[in-house]
Amino acid sequence: GDPPHQEPHSVAASCGATVADVSWEAVQDSHLDGYDVYERAAGEPDYGKANTGLVAATEYRVLGLSTGVSYEFGVVAVYDDSHESSMSTTVLCTAG
């Protein structure tokens, strides 16, 4: 069979007062459609999707964060066969 779709690597996040700039390394796969960025505030059980449409770039600015709160971010690669990769290794930063 085909190798499994790989997840994004080298995810990094840099937090400002109410925003976070999340970046990652591009996935080298001809079937890649784009990326979804997931976020959760410290202590929350579930991730929510931060972007509305698929992200084509290898960076995304998450808006509307609460100052002083730590957030965890992960990135998923979405493929044109409607499959998604596993979530990347997640990264943490604190707004403010």
N, C-alpha and C positions, 0 to 999 in steps of 0.2 A: 504493500500500500504506500500511499504518500507519507512523507514525514509529517509529523504534527505541525500545525501552524505555530510559529514561535511568537512568544509574547515580547513586548518592547523591553529593552534593557537600558541600563544607565539612566534611570529616571532620577530627576533632581527637582527640588521645589525651593523657591525663594519667596518668602512671605513679606508683604508690606502690611500696612495698617488694616486694610480690608480686602486685599487681593493677594493671590499667589500666582507666581509664574512657574508653571510646571513644564519641564522639557524632558526629552528622551531621545534615544538613538533610533534612527529609522530602521524599520524591519525590512530586510531585503527579501521580498517575496512578490512574484509577479501577480499574485492574486489579492494583494492588499487593497482594501477599499478605503481605509482610513483608520482613525483611532477614536476611542471613547476614553474620557478622563473621569475618574471616579473620586469622590471626596467623602470623608466623614469627619465629624468633629470628635475630639477625644471623648471616649466614653459612650459613643453611639454604637449600637450593634451593627448597623447596616450602612453600606456605602450608597450614595446617591450619585447619579450621573450629573456631572457638572456642565457638560456641553449639550446644546440642543441638536445641532446637526453634526454629522461626522467631521472630525478634525483632519484636514489634509496635511497640515504642517507637522513639525515635530516639537511644537510648543503650543501651550494654551494658557491663557490668563483666566483664572477662576476669580469671579467677582463676589461681592456680598458676604465676605467673611466677617466674623465678629472679633474685634480687637481683644487680644489677651487669651484667645482660645487656640489650642493646638489642633491642627488638622493633619489627617493622613491622606495621601494621594496615591492612586495607582492608575496605570494605563493599560487598556486592552486594545489589541489589534483586531480589526474587523475585516473579514475577507469576503470576496465577491461570491463565495459559495454559501453565504449566510452563516458561516461558522465564525466563532470568535475565539481568540486565544485565551489562555489563562491570564489572570491579572499579573502584571509585572510585580516585582519586588516593590513594596510600598515605601514612601518617604514621608517624613514628618516635618512640619514647620509650624511656628507659632505666629499668628497674626499680631500686628502691632509693631 
